Amino acid sequence: MRALLLMVTSSFLLVSMPFAAAANECLRIGVIEEGKAPLRVMKVGRRVFDQARLCVEFVLVPVRRAEAMTLAGELDGEMFRSEIWIKRHEDKVVGVPTPIYIDQMVAISLMEKKLGISSFDDLRGKRVVITGGHRWAETRLGALGVSPVKANSVDQFMELLKVGRVEVGLLEESLIGDLGRLEGVVIKPVSPLPYFMVLRRRHADLMAVLDEAILWVRANPAN
């Protein structure tokens, strides 16, 4: 009986210790408020952290506030950040190596303009609108000598395109659904856009277990 009790107790400790360790510090991970994406992001994030057996609290925040909180140490990390953003702040954060999600950046233009855009380089010399706070798009366009117009919302994004103030809109493919009904436009993928989970540097020891969890989640999509 005593041997059985020891076996059961040992088994319980093996299962519960990772959760107990995580319970000492539940990670506060930022999720950017943008369209319908947060619910999808948190669903994926929950699977990753469950697989890694780590405690997590998701915090919904606007993009600029999320950045400020992460860099100030008020958040332990964020779910989605681009490689450009990570390199810019590598003194404070680390990126988990495997992308948690790979989006596509698409160029949206009016069909009547017949711009024939098929690659990112085709945006050179064009008047381009992006959603405010999109550092990846701003940096990549800057390398082409393009200073984009920044829209405060997807409604303004489409309005600027329709009235002709800009020629092209640049947006993640995953956000197209937030634009509503689209007529008379051409949508062309122009670049993959991988997103990575980021952690404050003091949590760098968790990168390996989270990387394994992300690989597992990507190999086992939810039904």
C-alpha positions in Angstrom: 0.0 0.0 0.0 2.8 2.4 0.9 4.6 1.5 -2.3 1.4 2.2 -4.3 1.0 5.5 -2.4 4.5 6.6 -3.2 4.0 5.7 -6.9 0.8 7.7 -7.1 2.4 10.6 -5.3 5.4 10.6 -7.6 3.2 10.5 -10.7 1.2 13.4 -9.4 4.4 15.5 -8.8 5.7 14.7 -12.3 2.5 16.0 -13.8 1.9 19.0 -11.5 5.4 20.4 -10.9 5.6 22.3 -14.3 2.3 23.9 -13.5 3.4 24.6 -9.9 6.6 26.3 -11.1 4.6 28.3 -13.6 2.1 29.3 -10.9 4.9 31.1 -9.0 4.9 33.6 -12.0 2.1 33.6 -14.4 3.4 35.3 -17.6 1.5 38.4 -18.7 1.5 38.2 -22.5 0.2 41.1 -24.7 -2.3 40.6 -27.5 -2.7 43.5 -29.8 -6.3 44.8 -30.2 -6.9 44.8 -34.0 -10.1 43.8 -35.7 -11.3 40.3 -35.1 -7.7 38.9 -34.6 -7.4 38.9 -30.8 -9.8 36.0 -30.2 -7.9 33.9 -32.8 -4.5 34.9 -31.4 -5.5 34.0 -27.8 -6.9 30.6 -28.9 -3.6 29.7 -30.5 -1.7 31.2 -27.6 -3.7 29.1 -25.1 -2.8 25.9 -27.0 0.9 26.9 -27.0 1.1 27.7 -23.3 -1.0 24.6 -22.4 1.4 22.4 -24.4 4.4 24.1 -22.8 2.7 23.7 -19.4 3.2 27.3 -18.5 0.8 29.7 -16.8 -0.3 32.7 -18.9 -2.5 35.7 -18.6 -3.4 37.4 -21.9 -3.6 41.2 -21.8 -5.5 43.0 -24.6 -3.8 46.3 -25.5 -3.5 48.7 -28.5 -0.3 48.2 -30.5 1.6 51.3 -29.3 0.7 50.6 -25.7 1.7 46.9 -26.0 5.1 48.0 -27.2 5.6 50.5 -24.4 4.5 48.0 -21.7 6.7 45.2 -23.1 9.8 47.4 -23.3 9.1 48.8 -19.8 8.7 45.3 -18.3 5.0 45.7 -17.6 4.4 42.8 -19.9 6.5 39.6 -20.0 6.1 39.4 -23.8 3.8 39.6 -26.7 2.2 37.0 -29.0 2.9 38.5 -32.4 5.9 40.7 -33.4 7.8 40.9 -36.7 11.5 40.1 -37.0 12.2 43.8 -37.8 10.6 44.8 -34.5 12.5 42.1 -32.5 15.9 43.3 -34.0 15.1 46.9 -33.2 14.6 46.0 -29.5 16.9 43.0 -29.1 18.5 44.6 -26.0 15.3 44.0 -24.1 13.5 41.1 -25.9 14.1 37.8 -27.5 12.1 36.1 -30.2 11.0 32.4 -30.0 12.7 31.0 -33.1 9.7 29.3 -34.8 7.2 31.7 -36.3 3.9 31.3 -34.4 2.1 32.4 -37.6 3.0 33.3 -41.2 0.8 35.9 -42.7 0.9 37.4 -46.2 1.2 41.1 -46.9 -1.1 42.0 -49.7 -1.3 45.0 -52.0 -4.8 46.3 -52.6 -5.6 48.7 -55.5 -8.6 49.8 -57.6 -9.2 47.5 -60.6 -9.7 50.6 -62.8 -6.1 51.8 -62.1 -4.6 48.7 -63.7 -1.4 49.0 -61.7 -0.2 45.5 -62.4 1.4 45.0 -58.9 2.8 41.5 -58.4 5.8 42.0 -56.0 6.9 44.3 -53.2 9.4 46.1 -55.4 6.5 47.2 -57.6 5.5 49.6 -54.8 8.5 51.8 -55.6 7.3 55.2 -56.6 3.7 54.6 -55.6 1.5 56.4 -53.0 0.9 53.8 -50.4 -1.4 53.6 -47.3 -0.8 51.4 -44.3 -2.5 50.9 -41.0 -1.0 53.1 -38.3 1.8 51.4 -36.2 2.8 48.9 -38.8 6.6 49.1 -38.4 7.3 46.2 -40.7 5.5 47.8 -43.7 7.0 51.2 -42.8 10.5 49.9 -42.7 10.2 47.8 -45.9 8.6 50.7 -47.8 11.3 53.1 -46.5 13.9 50.9 -48.1 12.2 51.6 -51.4 12.1 55.3 -50.8 8.4 55.3 -50.1 6.9 57.3 -47.2 3.5 55.7 -46.6 0.3 57.4 -45.5 -0.9 56.0 -42.1 -4.5 55.3 -41.7 -6.1 55.3 -38.2 -8.6 52.6 -39.0 -9.5 50.1 -41.8 -12.4 52.4 -42.7 -10.0 55.3 -43.3 -7.6 52.9 -45.1 -10.3 52.0 -47.7 -11.6 55.6 -47.9 -8.1 57.0 -48.8 -7.8 54.3 -51.5 -11.3 54.9 -53.0 -11.0 58.7 -53.2 -7.6 58.4 -54.9 -5.4 60.0 -52.3 -3.2 56.9 -52.5 -2.7 54.3 -55.2 -2.1 51.2 -53.1 -3.1 49.9 -49.7 -0.7 47.5 -47.9 -2.4 45.1 -45.4 -2.0 41.7 -43.8 -4.1 39.1 -45.6 -5.6 37.9 -42.3 -7.2 41.4 -41.9 -9.0 41.5 -45.2 -12.2 40.3 -43.6 -12.2 43.5 -41.5 -12.5 45.6 -44.6 -16.1 44.5 -45.3 -17.5 44.1 -48.8 -14.9 44.6 -51.4 -15.8 45.4 -55.0 -13.7 46.7 -57.9 -10.4 46.0 -56.2 -7.4 43.8 -57.0 -5.7 42.0 -54.1 -2.2 40.6 -54.7 0.2 38.9 -52.2 3.5 40.7 -52.3 5.5 39.3 -49.3 5.3 36.6 -46.6 5.2 38.1 -43.1 6.2 35.8 -40.3 5.2 36.7 -36.7 7.1 35.5 -33.7 6.3 35.3 -30.0 8.6 37.6 -28.0 9.7 37.5 -24.4 11.5 39.8 -22.1 15.2 38.8 -21.9 14.8 37.6 -18.3 12.5 34.8 -19.6 15.0 33.6 -22.3 15.2 30.3 -20.5 11.6 29.5 -21.6 12.4 29.9 -25.3 13.2 26.2 -25.9 10.0 24.8 -24.3 7.9 27.5 -26.1 9.6 26.7 -29.4 8.7 23.0 -29.0 5.2 23.9 -28.1 4.8 26.2 -31.2 6.1 23.4 -33.4 3.6 21.0 -31.9 0.7 23.4 -32.4 1.6 24.1 -36.0 1.8 20.3 -36.7 -1.5 19.7 -34.9 -4.0 22.4 -36.0 -7.2 22.7 -34.0 -10.4 21.3 -35.5 
